[in-house]
Amino acid sequence: MEKTGTVIESGKFIPLSVPSIKGNEWNYVKECLDTEWVSSTGKYVDLFEEKICELTGSKYAVATVNGTSALHISLILAGVEAGNEVLVPTVTFIAPVNAVRYLNAEPVFMDCDDFYNIDIEKTIEFIINETIVKDGSCYNKESGRKIAAIIPVHVFGCAVDLEPLIDICRDRKIKIIEDATESLRTYYTKGKLKDKFTGTIGDLGCFSFNGNKIITTGGGGMILSDTPGIAEKAKYLTTQAKDDNISYIHNEIGYNYRLTNIQAAMGVAQLERLQEYVDIKKKNYFRYKKLIDRINGLHLAEVPGYAESNYWFYSLQIDKNIYGMDKEELMHYLSLYKIQSRPLWYPNHLQKQYRNCRSFRIEKAIFYHEKTLNLPCSVSLTESDVDYVVEKLKNG
């Protein structure tokens, strides 16, 4: 088969991940327009926060303009200061790493496990062997810096195995900030965390409602906390830290990070269909997996057995020696049939701006980066779409 830059077949384009806008979005947004409540106050902002609390079991939720802003504020609320260190995964979208830098703190990069999540065993090994406790806090032996927090990212909707991490972080006063931006509706099914949702385990949790997430507000994010003072401070900081909004008194540096009522209205409508979306994604995942795992050299990544995933993304693992193409060649090949795919993020410890930061025993991240390609996973994906993608994989 000729693999040039020319599209081989016309017809339907199958995108990687796009939203589904088929519920009450138009009605709720129209209400905002009709009533002229379009900015960062209005009934839908409050309602969206309430609905997220109902879903996750969190006591408090504070809506933000995007997931990155939620991470930034959460790091501030966790007490992270300039010169502190924060443990981060190298396999993640770069946003949580950048948020650490916003505070002039230092990221320390950890490896991934077989679910693309932060490797808990290696992370605990690092904390035990590479740090000391001094004055009740945790310090990096090598750098002498205080380790203030860790950001576990629930990658592609798969829950991080957080249970073994909780006690050691609590003992050493390392705050856990969950990046649950990709894992709305993922919850634990075993162990001490059974029935708890991602984003509710750590000291703070963060969600994103970007256009490619399982539900979307176009942009948008959320901070979760069970502590009333933390939630109140989050709302204060995200609304420009107004101490007197009549006289414009601001006693702290604040941020213009609040979600608009229009976006929240869309979020409320999207939440009404969340379970339907999860069911579709789960069904398509297992259809993909059944068909792909029959193809020599290809394997669809597993999800953890200790949690119920939201099946946000589908990660194809490629053995070039058997299949005959690597991820870049396969991505180009699929594009000729108007099938969009994406490789795993470039490991963050290798990014130009972070190459001088410390990393600890990173091995699997490199391995999976070289062999992973994410396949189309939109809620609108049909069985025939899945079959078409698999057919092209089979004929590759």
PyMOL commands that set and color helices and strands:
alter all, ss='L'
color gray80, all
select helices_A, chain A and resi 25-35+43-56+67-77+95-102+120-130+155-157+163-171+191-193+228-238+261-271+274-292+320-323+327-335+348-350+352-354+364-371+383-395
alter helices_A, ss='H'
color red, helices_A
select strands_A, chain A and resi 60-64+85-89+106-110+131-134+137-140+147-150+175-179+187-188+204-208+221-225+298-300+307-308+314-318+342-343+359-360+372-375
alter strands_A, ss='S'
color yellow, strands_A
deselect
rebuild
show_as cartoon
